[in-house]
Amino acid sequence: MTAGRGTGPSTPSPRRVIRLATRSSPLAVWQAEHVAAGLRAAHPGLEVELVRTDTLGDRRLDVPLSELGGKGVFATEVQRLVLDGRADAAVHSAKDLPAVTAPGLALAALPERGDARDALVGGRLDALPAGATVATGSQRRRVQLLERRPDLAVVGLRGNMATRLAAVGAEREGRTVDAVVVAAAALQRLGLHDRIDEVLGADAIVPQVGQGALAVEVRSGDDAAAALVAALDHPATRTSVEAERAFLAELGGDCDLPAGAHAAPPAPDGSVTLSAVLAAPDGTVHRRRGTDRDPHALGVRLARDLRAALGAAP
């Protein structure tokens, strides 16, 4: 992992043990171990322990996320371990975090981002047969897939990566699934690169806010934990994700909203380019792109532009 602030170990901290809260799924544990490795490299001699938990979103795979409470179902119980003092920091997929940081917590690090794009498993999008069935639990993916291929049948899908991959060729909602859409970074991190049939361009299928990035939270005021974790912060990733999170916060939505945003790494002059998408209730997809040196202002502006576009749509 690349430390974002400095090239060597950070200033020594009196704390020699740090406990990382994480979901217990294989992908979440990989992510926590990745952060742990970065912390050990940045702070020689530091002991890192994982505190694992299953969230409501992990336990209730039979219920749509929107009915469970949206994005927070994968974060709240992990965050509670930190707020209750049972862990010192929480490791999340940045895409699972609500757009506004929870009270009592601080977003201490956004490590260097992985692949933000979506991937198709089961075939290439343009090569799928007419009327093919694609499975995804994301409204964002659904509306953009149907924009590209209106003939597709899109069915719901939830579960860990093994469950999602097993859906290819299986029956869901009375149809045989031809392909599934998942995060490219998840497959790459789990060593499943060979299952990818196509990585979907971020301009064609705009990713979810924060996709491919990790986020590490600490308790507000816990300066010792914040100092340790800060060594992993990657400034370019933080700038990009801040633009995306500002977009989502302005919309007031979460992962169930048919919206997405992706910011490329900042240009040499510090400017950020953000691509954003939002679908109307009838499935019409509206897109905007903008560039600004202020990532927060950029995200807010594109969200307002898209809201206005939906309001003006017939």
Beta strands, then each sheet from edge to edge (+ up, - down):
strand 1: 17-23
strand 2: 47-53
strand 3: 89-93
strand 4: 105-109
strand 5: 118-121
strand 6: 133-135
strand 7: 153-155
strand 8: 171-172
strand 9: 175-176
strand 10: 179-183
strand 11: 198-200
strand 12: 214-219
strand 13: 259-263
strand 14: 272-279
strand 15: 285-292
sheet 1: 2+ 1+ 3+ 12- 4+
sheet 2: 7+ 6+ 10+ 5- 11+
sheet 3: 8+ 9-
sheet 4: 13+ 14- 15+
end
